[in-house]
């Protein structure tokens, strides 16, 4: 197993090298310029997410679609992923992660717009869409559509399933000394009861769970930032400066080069906000709307909430804590820097544990829909039930896997999944108009 882990890690060092970083950030920058910084409409998109588009067709409301996207993205990447990024890439990784989110909003807008434009209505009256339909109908490439769908299936079992299940059992074992096997079984049953209900059941749970868990986590982080307030400006300066300079192993941080910081930040940025991955576009296609640009604007805000807000706050919490309490991470793993930061408040470890469990469960539920959509594209109705059963089983299996291996596999699958989606985005750019404020 160690040899396989090292093999995957070596592949990731190549896949997530400079070419992939340039492709992803280049696409983000290209659409930012083409759409004339559509990010400036982010707050309008937030307001529109609470308004119903009764004249439109679809399966769920704009807010329910957004909540499903956020459920899938607001997962362990915002806690463990950022912790790992800082541990391996230094404070500069936070900057690159944040930049990925800022510019990634434009890419998210484009992929969601195209997904709604090329979505279709199934025989049972539901709407389906996503990059697989964009690749087939817009780019006329059935082979790329199949590759993307297969990667989506693999990603749903990796980034969406095993990673989250493993994080839950790791947390419950460390906090309450609970058996991973027992927790994995219970998690599979709880999530399975929601997943079998399909998109409407998933969106209903997500609309209730996402706002509550997000608010709870942000409040907890702000309490820590108040405690570390005298180190906030220093933390911000360190995050920015470390993004462009090699950082020595001092002050509680490991050594890091610019390329390592960028690789960790961009990879974890994609893992958390999924802009360019194409997954958010799958959920956007199910929204009730008559205007693709309107829903694309709403869906784009998921990247804002996930990376620009949540990941930035987590990063500040970690870095300010390491500056304030440099010895607090002694004996902890790369994934536990956030744990060390939360330890400064009463019951902090328990609060973080509840946050991580809620985030992970939401991601398990949200990503099941993405995988289900890929299964439908590849195998039709007959593949959906088989996929759901296998997904629920994988929740249990993921609960007992090695966390390091799960993260490396997730990074690899994310890269493979993103490539055909980015190709479609770059080749079909003429079909994506700049946003015109109509509401």
N, C-alpha and C positions, 0 to 999 in steps of 0.2 A: 504493500500500500504506500509506503514511503517513497519507493521508486516511482510509482505512478503519480504521486503528488508532485514530485520534483519534475517529472516529465511535463505535466500540465503547466506547472509554474514556468518552465523554460519556454513553452509555446507562448504563454501569455506575454513574456518579455519581448517576444518578436511581434506578436499580433498587436499588442498595445504599445508598440514603438512609435517613433515619430510619424510615419505615414498615417497610422490610424488617428493619432491625435490631430494631425493637420486636416484629415478628411472630415472628422467630426466638427472641429472648431471652424474649419473652412465653410462647411455647410451652414453652420449657425451664423457666421459672419455674412455669408452670401445672402441668406434670406433676411437678415437684419437690414442690410442695405436695400435689397429689392423691395421689401415691404415698408421701407422708409421708417424704420424703427417702430414696428407695430407694438413693441413693448410699452410704448407710452399710453396705450389704451388698456393697460392691465387693470386699472381701477374701474374702468367702464365694464370690463369683462366680469369683474367681481360683482358689480351691481346687476348686470344682466343675468348672472347665474341664479339670482333669487326671483327672476321674473319668468312667468310661464309664457311659452310660445304656443298658444292654443291653436293657432292656424296651421301649425306644422304637423308633419307626420313622423311617427317614431314610436318606440316602446316605452321610454322613460323620460322624465323631465330633464331639463338642462342641469339642474342641481344634482339630481340623482346620477346622471352620467358623470358629472364632475366628481361627485363623492366616490364613485366607483374607481375613477382614475386615481384619486388621492388615496383611497384605501390600498390600492396596489403599490403606490409609490411611497407613501408614508409608512415605511416598514423599518426593518432593522438597519437598512442603509443609513438612515438618519441618526442612528445611535452607534451601532457596532461598525458600520461602514466608515463613518467619519472618524471614529476612534482608530481604526486600522489605517486609514489614509494618513492621519497625523503621525502615527507610530512609524510607518514605513516611508512616508514622503516628507515628514517634517511639517511645520506650520504652514509653509507655502502651498501645500496641497489644498488647504481650505480656500485659498484665493482662486486656484484653478477650478475647484469644484463650484465656487460661487460664479465665476465667469461662465462656466458651462451652463449654469442655470439662467443667467441674464440673457446671454445670446441664444440659448436653447429655446427660449420662449417663442422666437420667430420660427424656428424649425418645427416646434410643436404646433403652432398655428397652421403652417403649411401642410403637415401630414394629416392633421385633423380635417382641414378643408377638403383635401383630396379624398379622404376616406368617406366623408359625407357625400361628396359629389358622385362617387362611384359605388355607393352602397346599393344593395338590392333587397327586394322584399321576397321572403321565402314563401313556400306554399302554405305554411301555417300562419302567415300574416306578420311574422317578426321581421325586423330589419337587421341585416348583417353587413358588415363592412370592415375595412382595414387595409393595410398595405397589400395583402394578397390579392384583393380585388382591384386595387390601383395598378398593381403590376400586370395583372391579366388583362384588364379592360383599357387602362390608360397607356401602358407601355407595351401591351400585346406580347407579354412574355409569360407564358404559362409555367415554364420551367423555373423562373425566378420566384413566381408566386408559390410554387410548391416548396421550393427551398426555404422561403420565408416562413411558410406555414409549419414546416418540419422544425425549423429553428424555434418558432413560437411554442410548439409543443415541448421541445427540449427545455426552453427557458422557463416554461410554466412549472416544470418539474424541478428546475434548479433555482433560479432567482425567486420564483413565486412560491415554491413549495418546500423543498428540502432545506433551503437556507433559513426560512422562517421557522419551520418546525424545530430545526436544530437549535435556533436561538431561544425558543421557548423552553426547551428541556434543559439547555445549558443554564438559563436563568433560574428556573425552578429548582434545579439541583444545587446551585450555588447559594440560593437564598433560603430555601426551605428543605433542602436535602431530599427532594422527592425523586422517585424512580423515573428515569427517562422513558422507560417502556410504558409505565402507567400513564404518565403525562401525555406521551405521544398518542396513546390509544384514546384518551379522553378528548384531546385536541382534534383528532381525526373524526370522532363522532360528532362533536359540536359543530365543526366546520361543515361536515358532510350533510347535516340537517339543513343548512342554508344552501349549500351548493346544489343539491338535488332539485331545488325549487326554480332554478334557472335565473335569467337576468333580472326579472322583477323582484324575486326574493333577495337576490344579492344586492341590488340597488337599494331596496328598502332598509336592509340592515346597515349598509354603508352610510346612508344619509343620517342615521342615528348615531353610529359609532364614531365616524370620522371627526365631526365637530367636537364631541365630548373629549376624545382622547387627545386631539390636537391642542385644545385649550388647556387641559390638565398638564400636558408636557411643557408648553410654553410658560405657564405660570411657575412651574418648578424651576425651569431654567433661569427665569428672571430673578428668582430669589437667590440663586447661586451667583448671578452676575452682580447683584447688589452687594453680596459678601465680598466679591472680588473686584469691586468698582475701582479701587485705586490702581488696578493692573490692566484695566480695559484698554486704555490708549496704548499702552506698551504692547498689549496683545495684538491690537490691530496693526501697529507698525511692524511687528515681527511677522505677522501673516503676510503682509504685502512685500516686505523686503526679502523674506525667505523664498518668495515665488520667483525671484529673479537672480538670486545669488545662492551659491553653495553654502549650506548651513552646517556649522561644526556641532559636534555632539556635546553640547553644554546646556546647562539650565534645564535638565530633565528631558531634552530632546535628543533623538538619535541624529547622526550625520545624514545629510541628504544633498543630492545634486538637483539642478534645475529640472532635468529631464525626468528624474524619479518623482519629484514633487508634481510635475505636470501629469505624468502617467497616472499616479495615484489619484490626483484630483479629478482628472477627466474621466477615468474609469469609474470611480465612485460617484462622480456627478451623473454619469449615464445610468449607473445602477440605481441611484435614488430618484432622479426626475424622469428618466427614460425618454428624454427628448432626442429624437433621431432613431430610437429603437423601434417605434411604430406601434407599441402596445396601447398608448393612450388613444390613438386613432381608432382602435377597435371599439372602445367604449363610446367614443364620440359619435360613431355611426349609429348607435341605438337611440340617440337623443331625439326628442320631438322638436323639430325645427323646419322652417321653410326656407331659411337662409343659411347656407353652409358657412359663410363668413361670420355670422353671429355666433353660432355654436363653436366654431374654431376659436373665436376670441375667448369664449367662456372656458373651453378646454385648456387653452394656453395658460390660464391662471393656475392650473395645477402645478406647473413647473415653477411659477412664482412662489406659491405657498411651500412647495417641497424643498427647493434649493435656496432660493433667495432669502427665505425666512427661516425655515426649520433647520437646514444644514448650517447656515451661517450662525444661528444661535448656538447650536451644538458645538460648532468649531470654537466660538468665542468662550464657551463654558470650559472646554477642554484646555485651550491655550492659557486662558487667564488663571485657571486652577494650577497648571504646571508652573506658571510664573510665581504664583502666590504660595503654593505648597509643592515645591519641586521634589520632595521625597515621598509624596503621596502615592506614587505609582510603583514604588519598590515592590518587587515580587509579583506584579500583575502582568497579564499578557497584553498583546497589542490591542485586543478587543475590549480591554477593561479600563481605558483612559477615562471614558465617560463615567464609569462606576466610581473611580477615584474622585472625580469632580462632584458627584452627587453625595459623596460621603461627608461633605462639609455641612450638610443640613440634617436635622433630626429625621430619622427614618428614611434618609435619602436613598439608601440601597433598595429599600422596599418600594419606594415611590418609582424609582427607575425600573424596577422589575415589573411593576404593574403597567408602566408605560410601554415597555418593550413587548410584553405579552399582548397588550391590546393592539399595538402596531403590527405585530407579526400575524395575529389572527385576521386583522383587516386585510393584510396583504395576501394571506392564504385564500381568503374569500374572493378578493378582487381579481387576482391572477387566474383563478379557476375559470373565470369568464373568458379571459383572453385565450387560454388553452382550449376551452370549449369551442370558441369561434374558429380556431385553427382546425380542430378536429372535424367540425361541420364542413369546412371548405374542402378538406381532404377526403372525407369518408361519408359526408351527408348525415342524415338523421341517425343512421345506425351506429355511427361512430361516437355520438355524444354520450350515450349511457356507458359505453365501455370506457371512454375517457374519464368520466366522473368517478367510476369505481377505481380505476387505476390511480387517479389523482389522490383520492382519499387514502388509498393504501400507501402511496408515496409520502403522505404526511407522516405516517407512522415510521416508515423506513428512514426518512430524513431526520427523525428525532434522535437516532442513534448513530448517525454518520459523524466523521471527523469534520469539525468546523472549518479548519484551514483548507481541506480539500474541497468542501462545498463552495467556499468563496472563490477559489481559483477556477473551478468549473463554471461558476456563474459568470465570472469575468470573460471567460472564453466564449461561452454561448452568447452572451450579450454582443460581443464583437461580431460574431458570425451572423447573428440576427440583424444587426444594424446595417451591414454592408448593402444587401439588396434594397432595403428601405431608403438608404441614402442615395443609391443609384437612381431610384425612381424619383426622388425629390429633386435631384439635380437635372434630370432629363425632362421632367414635366414642369419645370419652373414657370413656363408661359401660361399654364392653366391656373396658377395661383395669383389672383389679383390682390393688390394692396387693399387694406381695410379702409372702407369709407364709412364714416360715422353716420348711421341712419337712425339710431334709436336714442 
